[in-house]
Amino acid sequence: MNESFLTLLAKPQPIPGGGAAAAYAASVGLALLEKIVRLEMQRVEIPFQQSLIWKDLLLKLVRLSTTFAQLRDEDGEAYLRWAEIKSSKENAPAISDALRQATACPISIVKCVQETVECLIEAGKHAKKHLLSDLLAVCEILDGAGKGAAHIAWANLQLMSTPSCRENLEEELARLRTLAEESGNRARDGLRHRLQASSH
């Protein structure tokens, strides 16, 4: 792929679409979080136990970065597969299965965003105070990415003709959205508390 993702995203073509955009946005927030972790690891006065925390966070973030890149590609592939099966007049079960796969990808993005926010919360407990504003920026970027992916998943669910399958996935998506809201609030509250404490 010679063209940048943003160039491709701006083109009037089916893919990449909203799910891929959400995964890309999450990877932007994650990259900023990774920068902060690497900056902290460079500090010479860092205690040994804290260095282990940063190393563990970095490993998780590198893994998540790879996952977001994979999900970004898989989202478009799943959409094209569903569109192709739908236009070929395949039977209803085949269409339903393809749509389920197209829904599973943005749901996976939401899950990975949730995991990244947990990394953010841990980083917020130990980072230097001058980095807290950047962590708040990460928090909002991840929040937008997670909500965007959830909207894509919800829209795909509305196309499902099998009520039982749709209801199960809707319940899972609702649970994930609740968890994401709770985690996001914990992240913001923790960071703002540390910023306010530093100003007194």
Order of alpha helices (4+ residues) and beta strands (2+ residues): alpha-alpha-alpha-alpha-alpha-alpha
